[in-house]
Amino acid sequence: MSLMELQDKSEHVYTSTGLRRQTSAEIVSEARRSLRTLATQRPFTPQEKHRQLFGESSSRAHDGRPPSAFSLHARHFEAPDSRPGSGTRLSPLERKPRLSVSLGEDGGLDEATLPKPPAERGNTRIGSGGSRAKLFRAASINRLPPVTPNTKNMSLETRIRADQPGDREKLHFSDVTEHTNNSSSETDLHILTKHRILQTDVSSARGSKPEVKLGHGDTGDDNMDESVFWNTKLLPVLQEFESFAPGDAVSDEIVGQLCNACNGLHDALAERGMLGRQFKKRSAILRTLFRLIDVGSDRLNLTLAKLILALNVSGNNLLNICKLVFKISRNASNDALFLNGCILAHCVYVCPHTDSLLSLLHCEDVWSKSEAVLYGVGSLKLLSGNSALSRLLLSKGFIVILLQLSKRLMHGPSSTSTNITSHGSEGKGQRIIAGHILVQVTAALRNIADQSESRPSFLSNKAFSTLCLILENHRKDLDICINVARIFSKLSTYTECCHALAESPRCCSVFLDLLSKHSGKQDLVVRLLFTLGNLTAKSTEARERVYEEEGGIDVLLDLFQVYQETPSPPKQCRAPEREDVLVKLIRLLANLAIHPTVGTALAANTLCVQLLLEVLECRCVQESEELVINAVATINNLSFYQGESSVVRSQHTHISQLLLKLLLSSSMDAVLEATRVFGNLSQIKDVRHFIMQHKVEQYVVTLLDSKTPDVCFSACGVLINLSADPENRAMLRATGSTQKLIDCLRDLGPQDWHLAAVVCQTLWNCSLDGELQHTQELLEILRLYSDGGALQWPSDDGVRQVQEACWELLFLPVAERLKERFYIEDIIP
């Protein structure tokens, strides 16, 4: 090549590429280098000190929400729950004898003890207090009176025979919610069932086949089997339970025996299909179980709760059992009981009776048992804070159940729901209880989201759309909003969850609306901003949606002003909390600016740029490092767009003065961000003059010694633009930049071919009007790095493809030109 040809080529001057990108590889790499998304820490919320339905920071009034503390005793449970599930009443038997009998050793009846029928009374009253109630004296196991010294040691059969007629007259059927230990309730069907069972035993003893059919088409033989099962399997266990009086001191060993007996009772009933509401003597079992609650052992009460739930209690009894479980779950030391017990271990959705709280939440008619569901979900919420229990719940489909429950609550009660009216006050009450339940549901999901194993369930069950719908429908309920915001802030840190949330059509709209309505609620605002920052860091569609939402950018800038103004901050918001909001907000603006349309609009927004500059003016990097760095990084992204409308371009002098202070700070991150901004602004001639006037280039050259690719890349970006002016080249060479650039090429080139290309461009510019030193060393490095076969490439195929593309498209062309130039200069002196 002739000297003339070389001189023609020398007229080309490299500049920082800015908007002029030539290849796809350059586009990807430049976006990584110049326009960058920002990361920040997820807002941290300490765990609640006390386990309760609603946390200490709840927005609900204390006097208007269900209590977390209460007392529960056997007297709070109702006997009427003993009625079979069918609700069918049988006709009373008139003029039938009251049977006061003793049982033989084989379980049969001793005929000699059968009494004669009493004289018939006039005006016999048919009903719960009439002849049916007098057929047979209720056993003490069913009445559950307090055990006295005279009766405590008596057998159950002895007490049945010892009951006097006067006592039998006191039997009545009651629907009251509480009754004392000296009273008892008995259904007509239960009395009749006992009478029929005795008849069957008598018939069996005489060798005749009974004619009465029981239950679901059972024959007399089945009834005989049931009676034998009762006398041999169940009655001994109930007798054991009867021996414990309320208030008795019970050792751990005895509690363990009682728990084993309860579990054996459960298994025996389950084996014969007698769980649920169809077992004829269910009321006797329930009364005995209710009485054991007064023993006062959490371990025993949890075992009792499992069995009582399996017997499919309803109404006030179901509520009290759920309250009992909730009360036990409030004590963290009881978590092991739930982990080792079975109350969470079974989840049979289609079974009408179950011993699992999860199946209670799966019920279709949540409105008829809403308060019980509230305490059931509340218990599971508290337990889900334990990582081991959280994983156990996950394995039982916990997330699916909670999401389905949420949908039912949002749809409202159906017209067929029991005990539901259409009155306005009733509808308001339903909305209130639904809100209370959703607070527990979203808090449980918040806890479960901490488990990495939960993400597949959130992704596969469209959880993000459901949660967005909850936010939209309950945007006035701060407790629900904060819980959902915490779920999103946790899950949006993962790329796959972030994309799933971004695909929810209205998520950005709902977030911006909540930011507008609850701008003073710092704990909600900071989490929504964090989530939006995660979305806009990974999703182009999210950037577009935030920008295109009517008034969306105005909402963000209004928040910026509210939290920037220290004289009148939001109530109960301390300085560190305000700063955390600003960190998340500015990060969101930086991520939005990556989109060309949004970035151009923000760069032209006077208020936006002014607020960012106020941060640099008023904040100290030593005290507010993350906030200042985020502000500089946002200005860097905005400085990429240097159209005529850019406010950043028009205020380049003021920005340069603020950046100069950061270059002298002790924070290397602040220095790096300031250098990046200078890399963009130095395309402006006035900024280049400012840099040379204030000796900034000397500091930029020293950054090449950092041996850090990002720092060296940013320094080269400034040096390329400075060396574009002929009057600056000699001064740059005088700083020793040539040797530092060659060292940077040798040490960092094979790691980052884009950086190697920028170093070569800088060397080209610096040598345009003068002899470059150390050319021989530079030529040897260029020859080595230009031979692709001699280079060592990464073993990972994907990484190797990217590096080879950058080497071929970015580094090799400028390296060949640089080699050619110095080779010709060596030949042509």
ROFIDO-275456 format. One line per 10 residues: number of its first residue (from 1); for each residue x negated, y negated, z negated of C-alpha. Coordinates in Angstrom, 2 decimals, m for minus. Each point is the difference from the previous one (the first is absolute). Layout:
N
NUM	X/Y/Z  ...
***
This chain:
829
1	0.00/0.00/0.00  m1.31/m3.46/0.92  m0.44/m2.81/m2.46  2.72/m1.92/1.84  2.44/2.84/m0.49  m0.94/0.17/m3.67  0.57/m3.73/m0.40  3.42/0.35/1.62  0.93/2.67/m2.50  m1.42/m2.04/m2.84
11	2.69/m2.58/0.48  2.46/2.39/m1.65  0.40/m0.76/m3.70  1.64/2.41/m2.42  2.54/m1.39/m2.44  2.09/1.58/m2.69  2.59/1.81/2.10  2.98/m1.55/m1.73  3.01/0.47/2.24  m1.99/1.33/2.95
21	0.02/3.76/m0.38  m0.98/2.14/2.93  0.53/3.63/m0.93  2.30/2.09/m2.13  m2.92/0.93/m2.22  m0.72/m3.68/m0.54  3.62/m0.66/m0.87  0.04/2.69/m2.68  m3.36/m1.00/m1.38  0.67/m3.74/0.05
31	3.30/0.50/m1.79  m1.88/1.89/m2.67  m2.67/m2.67/m0.27  1.84/m3.28/0.41  3.67/0.51/m0.81  0.16/2.13/m3.10  2.75/1.34/m2.23  m0.51/m0.57/m3.70  0.26/2.51/m2.81  0.87/m0.66/m3.61
41	0.78/1.90/m3.16  3.51/1.28/m0.65  1.79/m1.92/m2.76  m0.36/1.86/m3.26  2.79/0.46/m2.51  m0.82/1.55/m3.37  2.16/2.92/m1.10  2.92/m0.87/m2.26  m0.90/0.36/m3.67  3.37/1.51/m0.88
51	2.02/2.59/1.87  3.48/m1.35/0.55  2.67/m0.44/2.67  m0.98/m3.57/0.75  m3.46/m1.47/m0.48  m0.89/m2.95/m2.14  m0.16/m2.23/3.07  3.45/1.03/1.22  2.24/m2.79/1.23  3.06/1.70/m1.56
61	1.50/m1.45/m3.16  m0.55/2.24/m3.01  3.63/m0.11/m1.07  1.32/0.91/3.44  m1.92/3.14/0.80  0.14/3.62/m1.22  m2.11/0.61/m3.11  m3.22/1.97/m0.10  0.19/0.74/m3.73  2.92/1.83/m1.61
71	0.74/2.84/m2.42  1.54/3.30/1.02  1.44/2.72/m2.24  2.24/3.03/0.39  3.04/m2.07/m0.95  m0.39/m2.06/3.18  0.82/3.00/2.19  3.56/0.94/0.95  1.74/3.34/m0.34  2.52/m0.55/2.87
81	m2.80/0.72/2.48  0.73/3.66/m0.74  2.91/0.03/2.44  m0.85/2.15/3.04  m0.91/m1.84/3.17  3.18/1.02/1.81  2.10/m1.95/m2.49  2.79/2.63/0.32  2.17/0.44/m3.09  1.61/3.38/m0.65
91	3.51/0.36/m1.38  0.19/0.43/m3.78  0.79/3.37/m1.50  3.11/m0.21/m2.21  0.50/2.04/m3.18  m3.40/1.61/0.21  m1.72/1.02/m3.22  m2.96/m1.90/m1.36  m2.74/2.55/0.00  m2.12/0.11/m3.10
101	m2.10/3.04/0.60  m3.30/1.51/m0.84  m2.35/1.47/2.50  m1.17/3.55/m0.12  m3.61/1.08/0.21  0.38/0.66/3.74  1.45/m3.42/0.66  3.62/1.28/0.19  2.97/m0.88/m2.21  1.01/1.71/m3.20
111	3.77/0.58/0.48  0.60/0.22/m3.73  m0.91/m3.63/m0.35  2.48/m1.23/2.62  2.61/m2.21/m1.77  3.72/0.03/0.64  1.56/m2.87/1.98  1.08/m2.94/m2.18  3.56/m1.16/m0.24  1.13/m2.09/2.92
121	0.32/m3.73/m0.64  2.56/m2.27/1.48  m0.73/m2.84/2.35  m3.29/1.51/1.05  m2.05/m2.69/1.68  m1.83/1.00/3.14  m3.28/m1.86/0.45  m3.44/m0.40/m1.36  1.26/m0.13/m3.56  2.76/2.62/0.38
131	0.27/3.75/0.12  m2.95/0.42/2.36  m2.25/m1.69/m2.51  1.16/2.44/m2.66  m0.60/3.24/1.87  m3.45/0.57/m1.37  m2.13/m1.83/m2.53  m2.96/m1.73/1.62  m3.24/1.54/m1.08  m2.36/m2.13/m2.04
141	m2.52/0.23/2.83  2.39/m2.09/2.05  0.93/m2.44/m2.74  m3.62/m0.57/m1.01  0.73/m1.22/m3.55  m2.93/m1.03/m2.16  m1.53/3.04/m1.61  0.55/0.00/m3.77  m1.74/2.18/m2.60  3.12/2.21/m0.13
151	0.13/0.69/3.73  m3.53/m0.41/1.27  m0.92/3.61/m0.67  3.29/1.48/1.16  0.16/1.81/3.30  1.98/m1.47/2.85  2.53/2.88/m0.10  0.44/m0.44/m3.75  0.79/m3.66/0.43  2.50/0.82/2.73
161	1.84/2.34/m2.42  m0.34/m2.47/m2.86  1.87/m2.80/1.79  3.32/m0.72/m1.69  3.34/m0.73/1.70  m0.02/m3.49/m1.45  m3.13/m0.79/1.92  1.49/1.31/3.21  2.77/m2.54/m0.22  m2.59/m2.75/0.37
171	m1.10/0.92/3.53  0.68/m2.67/2.61  m1.12/m1.00/3.48  m1.73/m3.40/0.12  m1.49/m2.17/2.73  m1.85/m2.31/m2.36  m3.66/m0.66/0.66  m1.21/0.55/m3.55  1.17/2.21/m2.86  m1.37/1.01/m3.38
181	m1.53/3.32/m0.96  3.16/0.96/m1.95  2.24/m0.18/3.12  0.11/2.16/3.09  1.65/0.11/3.43  1.27/3.05/1.81  1.63/0.38/3.38  3.07/2.11/0.52  m1.76/1.97/2.70  m2.88/0.87/m2.31
191	2.35/1.31/m2.72  1.95/1.97/2.55  m3.18/1.46/1.42  m1.09/1.26/m3.41  3.42/1.55/m0.50  m0.22/1.77/3.34  m3.47/1.25/m0.73  1.22/1.50/m3.27  2.91/1.62/1.83  m2.46/1.51/2.42
201	m2.10/1.40/m2.84  3.11/1.52/m1.58  1.06/1.58/3.29  m3.47/1.37/0.51  0.01/1.51/m3.47  3.26/1.76/0.78  m1.30/1.29/3.33  2.47/m1.99/2.11  m0.83/m2.35/2.79  0.96/m3.63/m0.63
211	2.29/m1.69/2.47  m1.23/m3.57/m0.48  m2.36/m1.31/2.69  m2.60/m2.59/m0.97  m1.95/m2.70/1.70  m0.66/0.35/3.70  1.84/3.22/0.60  m1.85/1.91/m2.71  1.58/3.26/m1.12  0.44/1.11/m3.56
221	m3.18/2.04/0.32  m1.89/m3.17/0.90  1.61/m1.67/m2.98  m1.15/2.82/m2.23  m3.52/m0.44/1.35  0.20/m3.73/m0.69  1.15/0.66/m3.56  m2.82/2.46/m0.59  m2.44/m2.49/1.53  1.31/m2.67/m2.34
231	m0.23/2.18/m3.11  m3.38/1.53/0.79  m1.91/m2.73/1.84  1.45/m3.38/m0.87  1.58/0.28/m3.44  m3.26/0.97/m1.78  m1.75/m3.02/1.48  2.81/m2.33/m1.04  m0.07/1.52/m3.48  m3.67/m0.82/m0.19
241	0.73/m3.59/1.00  2.76/m0.21/m2.62  m2.49/0.64/m2.78  m1.55/m3.45/0.41  1.71/m2.86/m1.78  m0.37/m3.61/1.19  m2.84/m1.71/m1.82  m1.80/3.23/m0.89  m3.78/m0.25/0.21  m1.03/2.26/2.87
251	m3.58/1.08/0.64  m1.63/m0.02/3.43  0.09/3.78/m0.04  3.76/0.04/m0.53  0.44/m2.64/2.72  m1.94/2.25/2.36  2.27/2.91/m0.87  3.09/m2.12/0.59  m1.36/m1.12/3.36  m0.70/3.59/0.98
261	3.52/0.96/m1.04  1.46/m2.83/2.10  m2.05/1.08/3.00  1.12/3.60/m0.52  3.61/m1.16/m0.20  m0.45/m1.94/3.22  m1.54/2.95/1.80  2.70/2.40/m1.24  2.80/m2.28/1.19  m1.74/m0.62/3.30
271	m0.45/3.73/0.59  3.74/0.59/m0.31  0.93/m3.13/1.96  1.60/m1.62/m3.05  m1.65/m3.40/0.23  2.19/m2.89/1.01  3.56/m0.56/m1.19  1.74/3.33/0.69  m1.20/2.02/m3.00  2.92/0.44/m2.38
281	m1.97/m0.49/m3.22  m2.05/m2.87/1.31  1.45/m2.34/m2.65  m1.30/2.18/m2.81  m3.49/m0.10/1.42  0.12/m3.75/0.58  1.16/m0.76/m3.52  m2.82/2.03/m1.46  m2.54/m1.64/2.29  1.29/m3.47/m0.80
291	m0.40/0.76/m3.71  m3.69/0.91/0.44  m0.75/m3.51/1.27  0.06/m1.16/m3.61  m3.07/2.14/m0.72  m1.86/m3.00/1.42  m2.75/1.71/2.00  m0.86/m1.52/3.41  m1.24/3.36/1.22  3.21/1.74/m1.03
301	2.20/m2.82/1.29  m1.63/0.17/3.43  0.60/3.75/0.12  3.60/m0.57/m1.10  0.44/m2.66/2.68  m1.08/2.45/2.67  2.57/2.58/m1.13  2.79/m2.53/m0.51  m0.58/m1.45/3.47  0.15/3.53/1.39
311	3.46/0.38/m1.62  1.08/m2.94/2.17  1.21/m2.41/m2.65  1.69/m3.17/1.16  1.27/m3.31/m1.25  m1.33/m1.24/m3.31  m1.92/3.22/m0.61  m1.92/m0.34/3.25  m0.79/m3.63/m0.83  m1.23/0.90/m3.48
321	m2.18/2.83/1.28  m1.61/m2.37/2.52  m0.48/m2.51/m2.79  m1.59/2.72/m2.10  m2.47/0.88/2.78  m0.74/m3.70/0.50  m0.66/m0.43/m3.70  m2.48/2.89/0.08  m1.70/m1.31/3.14  m0.68/m3.37/m1.66
331	m2.74/1.61/m2.05  m3.07/0.57/2.16  m1.14/2.79/m2.30  3.04/1.99/1.16  m1.17/0.05/3.62  m1.52/3.42/m0.58  3.46/1.32/m0.96  1.35/m1.01/3.41  m3.07/1.33/1.77  0.15/3.37/m1.73
341	3.79/0.22/m0.20  2.50/0.79/2.70  2.31/m2.99/0.08  m1.91/m1.34/3.04  m0.91/3.38/1.46  3.26/0.88/1.75  1.69/m2.00/2.67  2.87/1.79/1.73  1.92/m2.59/1.98  3.01/2.10/0.85
351	0.51/1.62/m3.39  2.89/m1.46/m2.01  m1.84/0.67/m3.27  m3.69/m0.50/m0.56  m2.45/m0.73/m2.75  m1.88/m2.66/2.00  0.33/m3.77/m0.27  m0.89/m0.19/3.69  3.22/1.76/0.99  2.00/m2.48/m2.07
361	m1.44/m2.74/2.22  0.96/1.99/3.07  3.71/m0.04/m0.88  2.24/m1.48/2.68  2.34/m1.86/m2.35  m2.53/m2.09/m1.87  2.64/m2.52/m1.07  1.91/2.36/m2.31  m3.16/0.66/m2.02  m1.92/m3.19/0.71
371	m1.16/m0.69/m3.56  m1.29/3.55/m0.38  m1.82/m0.37/3.31  m1.50/m3.27/m1.29  m1.58/1.72/m3.00  m0.96/3.03/2.08  m1.90/m2.12/2.52  m1.38/m2.07/m2.85  m1.48/3.13/m1.54  m1.57/1.04/3.28
381	m1.36/m3.51/0.48  m1.80/0.16/m3.34  m1.32/3.50/0.72  m1.21/m0.95/3.48  m2.54/m2.28/m1.65  m1.87/3.17/m1.00  m2.10/1.15/2.96  0.49/3.72/m0.68  3.78/m0.39/m0.34  m0.01/m2.26/3.04
391	m1.53/2.76/2.10  2.49/2.50/m1.40  2.89/m2.27/0.95  m1.46/m0.44/3.46  0.02/3.75/0.51  3.74/0.02/m0.81  0.97/m2.49/2.71  0.18/m2.95/m2.39  m0.43/m2.67/2.68  2.72/1.47/2.22
401	2.44/0.19/m2.91  m0.65/m3.60/m1.04  0.38/m1.31/3.55  3.29/1.85/0.46  1.24/m1.29/m3.34  m0.91/m3.54/1.07  2.03/0.34/3.18  3.04/1.23/m1.91  m0.28/m2.90/m2.42  m0.23/m2.52/2.84
411	2.97/1.50/1.83  2.17/m0.41/m3.09  2.64/2.37/m1.41  2.20/1.92/2.42  3.76/m0.17/m0.15  0.12/3.53/m1.38  m2.31/m0.70/m2.95  1.63/0.74/m3.31  0.76/m2.71/m2.49  m0.78/m2.73/2.54
421	2.39/m2.86/0.57  0.03/m2.78/2.52  0.30/m2.81/m2.52  m2.50/m2.82/0.31  m1.31/0.41/m3.55  m0.49/3.73/0.60  m1.91/m0.70/3.21  m2.23/m2.47/m1.80  m0.72/2.58/m2.68  m0.93/2.53/2.67
431	m2.43/m2.44/1.58  m1.58/m0.68/m3.37  m0.51/3.67/m0.86  m1.26/0.67/3.53  m2.56/m2.76/m0.51  m1.08/1.50/m3.32  m0.46/3.42/1.61  m1.91/m1.45/2.95  m2.40/m1.69/m2.41  m0.83/3.47/m1.36
441	m0.15/1.56/3.48  m2.36/m2.61/1.41  m2.16/0.08/m3.13  m0.30/3.79/0.32  m0.97/m0.34/3.66  m2.48/m2.67/m1.03  m1.64/2.47/m2.40  0.04/2.87/2.46  m1.61/m2.16/2.70  m3.24/0.10/m1.99
451	m0.41/3.65/1.01  m1.77/0.49/3.32  2.14/3.13/0.51  3.11/m2.19/0.13  m0.82/m1.71/3.30  1.19/2.83/2.29  3.39/m0.02/m1.78  0.32/m3.77/0.33  m0.89/0.22/3.69  2.17/2.98/0.94
461	3.20/m1.16/m1.71  0.24/m3.54/1.40  m0.62/m1.38/m3.47  m1.17/m3.37/1.28  3.26/m0.74/1.82  1.99/1.01/m3.08  m2.13/m2.16/m2.28  0.36/m2.97/2.35  3.77/0.53/m0.09  m0.10/0.03/m3.81
471	m1.90/m3.29/0.07  2.47/m1.52/2.41  3.07/1.09/m1.98  m1.42/m0.92/m3.42  m2.09/m3.04/0.81  1.43/m1.82/m3.03  m1.07/2.75/m2.42  m3.57/m0.88/m0.95  m0.64/3.30/m1.80  0.82/2.01/3.13
481	m1.88/m2.39/2.29  m3.17/0.14/m2.09  0.10/3.80/m0.19  0.37/0.35/3.77  m2.69/m2.62/0.57  m2.34/2.03/m2.21  0.76/3.14/2.03  m0.81/m1.82/3.24  m3.17/m1.55/m1.42  m1.26/3.48/m0.92
491	0.95/1.85/3.17  m0.88/m2.75/2.49  m3.68/0.43/m0.84  0.13/3.18/2.13  0.02/m0.39/3.76  2.71/2.57/0.79  2.34/m1.48/m2.64  m0.76/m3.48/1.23  1.06/0.87/3.54  3.15/1.72/m1.27
501	0.97/m3.09/m1.99  m0.77/m2.27/2.95  2.43/2.05/2.10  2.86/m0.89/m2.37  1.72/m2.71/2.07  0.96/m2.36/m2.79  m2.83/0.41/m2.48  m1.78/m3.25/0.90  3.27/m1.90/0.04  1.00/1.31/m3.43
511	m3.45/m0.71/m1.43  0.05/m3.61/1.21  3.53/m0.50/m1.31  m1.03/1.28/m3.44  m3.08/m2.24/0.03  2.27/m2.96/0.68  2.63/0.89/m2.62  m2.39/1.06/m2.77  m2.99/m2.24/0.66  m0.55/m0.55/m3.72
521	m0.08/3.71/m0.88  m3.75/0.53/0.20  m0.06/3.77/m0.55  2.43/0.49/2.89  m1.58/m2.59/2.29  m3.54/1.32/m0.36  1.04/3.57/0.88  2.06/m1.00/3.02  m2.89/m2.12/1.29  m2.41/2.87/m0.59
531	2.25/2.39/1.94  0.45/m2.47/2.86  m3.77/m0.44/0.06  m0.43/3.75/0.37  2.58/0.15/2.78  m1.53/m2.86/1.98  m3.48/1.47/m0.43  1.02/3.17/1.83  3.00/m0.84/2.17  0.26/m2.43/2.89
541	3.79/0.38/m0.12  0.04/m1.13/m3.63  m1.95/m3.15/0.90  2.50/m0.78/2.70  3.02/0.63/m2.25  m1.24/m2.27/m2.76  m0.72/m2.76/2.48  3.23/0.42/1.95  2.20/0.11/m3.11  1.79/m3.33/m0.16
551	m1.68/m2.14/m2.63  m2.43/2.78/m0.88  m3.20/m2.07/0.23  1.73/m2.86/m1.83  0.82/2.36/m2.89  m3.68/0.95/m0.29  m1.22/m3.59/0.14  2.61/m1.07/m2.57  m1.32/2.70/m2.31  m3.52/m1.24/0.69
561	1.01/m3.46/m1.15  1.87/1.25/m3.09  m2.89/2.07/m1.30  m2.69/m2.46/1.11  1.44/m2.88/m2.01  m1.28/0.48/m3.52  2.03/m2.79/m1.70  3.33/1.78/0.50  m0.53/3.75/0.37  2.79/2.54/m0.22
571	1.20/0.63/m3.52  m1.91/2.61/m2.01  m2.71/0.19/2.67  m3.55/m0.45/m1.28  m2.93/m1.22/2.07  m1.45/3.49/0.73  3.42/1.16/1.20  0.39/m3.02/2.27  m3.43/0.66/1.44  0.86/3.65/0.65
581	3.03/m1.12/2.00  m2.16/m2.39/2.04  m2.57/2.75/0.69  2.71/2.28/1.40  1.70/m2.82/1.91  m3.16/m1.29/1.68  m0.98/3.55/0.89  3.39/0.40/1.71  m0.60/m3.18/2.03  m3.43/1.28/1.04
591	1.49/3.29/1.19  2.80/m1.77/1.85  m2.56/m2.14/1.82  m1.42/3.05/1.76  2.98/m0.09/2.35  m0.82/m2.53/2.75  3.41/m1.65/m0.02  0.22/m0.18/m3.77  m3.63/m1.07/m0.36  0.39/m2.81/2.50
601	3.14/m1.24/m1.79  m1.63/0.11/m3.44  m3.15/m1.77/1.26  2.26/m2.78/1.27  2.00/m0.19/m3.26  m1.23/m3.05/m1.92  1.50/1.11/m3.33  m1.58/3.44/0.23  m3.49/m1.33/0.70  0.39/m2.73/m2.63
611	0.92/2.49/m2.71  m2.97/2.21/0.88  m2.38/m2.94/m0.17  1.46/m1.01/m3.37  m1.06/3.39/m1.34  m3.59/m0.66/1.10  0.12/m3.51/m1.42  1.47/0.86/m3.40  m1.28/3.49/m0.75  m3.45/1.11/m1.05
621	m1.39/3.18/1.53  m1.53/1.01/m3.34  3.42/m0.07/m1.71  2.34/0.95/2.86  m2.21/2.00/2.33  2.65/2.18/1.68  2.34/m2.94/0.53  m2.70/m2.19/1.55  m1.34/2.80/2.19  3.50/0.82/1.26
631	0.59/m3.66/0.83  m3.27/m0.18/1.98  0.76/3.27/1.79  3.41/m1.35/1.01  m1.59/m3.19/1.33  m2.44/2.21/1.92  2.89/1.88/1.66  1.74/m3.28/0.82  m3.22/m1.53/1.36  m0.01/2.71/2.65
641	2.85/m1.88/1.73  m1.52/m3.30/1.15  2.66/m1.36/2.27  0.84/m3.69/0.15  2.73/0.45/m2.61  m2.32/1.60/m2.56  m0.11/m1.94/m3.27  m3.08/2.02/m0.97  m1.84/m1.36/3.02  1.10/m3.56/m0.66
651	m1.20/0.18/m3.62  m3.30/1.72/0.78  m2.11/m2.63/m1.77  1.85/0.28/m3.31  m0.03/3.81/0.25  m3.74/0.00/0.71  m0.64/m2.06/m3.13  1.98/2.43/m2.13  m1.82/2.97/1.53  m3.36/m1.53/m0.77
661	0.71/0.27/m3.74  0.84/3.70/0.39  m3.26/0.74/1.83  m1.84/m1.14/m3.12  2.08/2.12/m2.39  m1.23/3.13/m1.74  2.79/2.11/1.50  m1.26/1.92/3.02  3.57/0.69/1.09  0.73/m3.73/0.03
671	m3.20/m0.64/1.99  0.99/2.65/2.53  3.50/m1.45/0.50  m1.35/m3.55/0.36  m2.53/1.21/2.59  2.79/1.66/1.96  1.97/m3.24/0.13  m3.11/m1.85/1.19  m0.36/2.67/2.67  3.36/m1.05/1.46
681	m0.21/m3.74/m0.67  m3.54/m0.26/1.35  1.50/0.28/3.48  0.85/m3.68/m0.60  m2.97/m2.30/0.77  0.70/m2.28/m2.97  m0.16/2.97/m2.35  m3.31/1.10/1.49  m1.32/m3.49/m0.62  1.26/0.15/m3.60
691	m1.78/3.32/m0.55  m3.36/m1.25/1.34  0.33/m3.30/m1.83  0.51/1.70/m3.37  m2.66/2.69/0.59  2.63/2.72/m0.13  m1.84/1.95/2.72  m2.89/0.69/m2.38  2.32/1.71/m2.43  1.69/1.91/2.82
701	m3.36/1.36/1.17  m0.79/1.30/m3.49  3.21/2.04/0.13  m1.71/2.21/2.61  m2.13/1.40/m2.83  3.07/1.47/m1.69  m0.22/3.18/2.09  3.78/0.14/m0.20  1.70/0.43/3.40  2.97/m2.28/m0.73
711	m2.17/m2.81/m1.36  m2.48/0.26/2.85  2.79/0.06/2.55  1.57/m3.18/m1.43  m3.39/m1.75/m0.12  m0.67/0.91/3.63  3.39/m1.42/0.97  m1.05/m3.40/m1.36  m3.52/0.19/1.50  1.32/0.88/3.47
721	2.12/m3.14/0.07  m2.76/m2.19/m1.44  m2.53/1.27/2.55  2.37/m0.90/2.83  m1.17/m3.62/m0.46  m3.56/m0.46/1.39  m0.90/m2.52/m2.72  0.61/2.63/m2.70  m2.11/2.86/1.36  m3.40/m1.26/m1.06
731	1.23/m0.64/m3.54  1.48/3.47/m0.17  m3.27/1.60/1.16  m1.83/m2.04/m2.63  2.04/1.66/m2.77  m1.51/3.39/0.90  3.28/1.23/1.43  m1.67/2.02/2.79  m1.77/2.46/m2.29  3.05/0.35/m2.22
741	2.19/0.74/3.03  m2.45/2.65/1.27  m0.09/1.62/m3.45  3.79/m0.02/m0.11  0.15/1.66/3.45  m2.47/2.71/m0.99  1.57/0.81/m3.37  3.72/m0.35/0.69  0.39/0.47/3.75  0.60/3.80/0.08
751	2.63/m0.39/m2.74  1.96/m2.74/1.77  m0.49/m0.53/3.75  2.32/m2.98/m0.02  m2.32/m1.70/m2.48  m2.99/1.02/2.16  1.64/m1.67/3.01  0.61/m3.23/m1.95  m3.64/m0.04/m1.18  m1.18/0.35/3.61
761	2.29/m2.84/1.09  m1.43/m2.22/m2.75  m3.58/0.85/1.07  0.90/m0.81/3.61  1.34/m3.43/m0.94  m2.94/m0.83/m2.24  m2.52/0.83/2.77  1.63/m1.92/2.85  m2.25/m3.07/m0.11  m3.11/1.30/m1.65
771	m2.27/2.95/m0.49  1.37/2.55/m2.43  m2.36/1.47/m2.54  m0.38/3.71/m0.74  1.19/0.97/3.49  m2.10/3.18/0.15  1.62/1.35/m3.16  3.41/m0.94/1.34  m0.63/1.76/3.35  m0.99/3.24/m1.72
781	3.22/m0.01/m2.05  2.10/m0.78/3.08  m1.60/2.82/2.03  0.65/2.47/m2.82  3.61/m1.06/m0.55  0.78/m0.09/3.74  m0.67/3.74/0.35  3.27/1.67/m1.00  m1.57/3.45/0.03  m2.57/m0.98/m2.60
791	2.55/m1.37/m2.44  1.50/1.95/m2.86  3.79/m0.04/0.10  2.45/0.88/m2.80  1.21/3.59/m0.16  3.65/m1.09/m0.26  1.43/m0.11/3.53  2.33/m2.93/m0.67  m2.71/m2.19/m1.56  m2.42/0.98/2.76
801	2.44/m1.04/2.74  0.44/m3.45/m1.56  m3.73/m0.51/m0.45  m0.79/1.14/3.54  2.63/m2.38/1.38  m1.42/m2.95/m1.95  m3.56/0.93/1.03  0.92/0.26/3.68  2.40/m2.94/0.30  m1.42/m2.51/m2.47
811	m3.66/0.66/m0.76  m1.47/1.51/3.17  0.86/m2.86/2.46  m1.56/m2.77/m2.11  m2.95/2.20/m1.02  m0.82/0.74/3.66  0.12/m3.72/0.85  m2.22/m0.83/m2.94  m2.53/2.71/0.94  m0.03/m1.17/3.59
821	m0.64/m3.58/m0.98  m2.94/0.66/m2.34  m1.47/2.53/2.44  m0.02/m2.56/2.85  m1.47/m2.66/m2.29  m2.81/2.40/m0.82  m0.64/0.55/3.72  0.40/m3.66/1.08  m2.04/m2.14/m2.38
***
